[in-house]
Amino acid sequence: MSITTLTTEATEESTYAITASFTDENGNAVIPNADTVTWTLTDTEGTVINSREKEAVASASSIEIVLTGDDLSIQSGETSKTVKRRFLIEARFDSDLGSDLYLKDECEFAIRNLAYVS
């Protein structure tokens, strides 16, 4: 299984939005169970960025997470023109298959490394 790569590039220390939509095994929109939706931001090696680990968000069939400032900062040692980040979303939901089922997915996006950031 491959990781979904988002096509829109983020800009270092700017603002970037990621939208997550939830569906069941039949492709129908579902609202995750209350108090179960979390997200984590890491580099490609799994190091958490800006302490963004298991950040809780309200349940909805579609949510938008806004990353900004330090969420999109370039870390020490990252010198290429773009760096990659991974965004993990986790939740639990109910469907015809059962109750409190796990949902986990991850996407990857690039951040453009600016020549000079003050």
N, C-alpha and C positions, 0 to 999 in steps of 0.2 A: 504494500500500500504506500503510495507516495504522499508527500506533504503538499497541500495546496499552497501555491506561491501567489501572493497578491501582486497584481501587476502595477499598481500605483506605488511609486516610491515615496517614502517619507523624507523630510529634510531635517538634518541635525538640529535638535533643540527647538523644533517648530511644533506644529500640531498635526495629528494624524488620527483618523477615526476608523475603527474596525466594527463592522456590523455582523452580528451572529444571529442566524435564524435557526430555529429548532423544529425538526420534523420526526415523526415516528417511523416505524418500519415500512409503512405504506406511502411515505412521502407527504403525509398530512401534517399541517402545522400543529404544534403542541406547545403548551405552556409548561415549562419545567415546574416541578414541585416547589412550593414556597421555601425560601431560605436554603436552596441547594446550588444556586448558580455562582460559580467563582471563576476568576481568570488569573493567569500567571504570565509574566513577561520574562523571557530568558534570552541569552545568546544561543548560538547553535550547539554549544557544549552543555547547556543546561544551567548555567550560572544565572541566578535571578538578577534582574536589572531593577535598580531603584526601589528595592524592597517590595516589588510588586508580585507578591506570592499569595495565592488564594484570596484575591480581592473579591469581596461579596458584592453582588448586584441584584436588583429586584428581578423577579421572574416575569417574563413576557415571551410571546412567541418570537419576537425579534428584539434584540437589544443593540445599542450602539455604545462602544467603549471609546472614549477620547483619550489618546495618549498625547502628552505635551511636555515641554521642557526637559527635565532630567530623565523622563521615560525614553526620550529619543536622543540621549547624549551618547557620544562616542567614548568608549572606555579606554583606559590606558593600554597602550600596545596595539590598538586597532588603527592601522594606518592606511588601509586601502581606500579607494575612492568611494566604495559603498561597503557597509557592513550589514550583516543579516541578523534579524531578531526572530524569535518564535513566540507565538501567542497561543496559549493553551486555554481552552474553555472546558469547564466541567459542570455537570448538572445531573439531576435525577428526574425521571418522569414516569408516568403511568401510561400503559397502552394495553392493547388486547393480549400482548405477550406476558404481562405481569405488572406488578406495582413496584415503585421505587427502583426502576431500572437505571443503570449507569449510562451516561452519555459523556464522551470525551472526544475532543477533536483539537487539531492544532493547525495553524497556518504559519507561513513564513513571509516576511517582508524585508525589503532593503531600506536602509537609511543612507542618504547621500551625505558624505563626509565633507563639510564645508572647509575651505582653505583656512578661514580665520573665524573663530567664534569667540566673542568677548564674554 
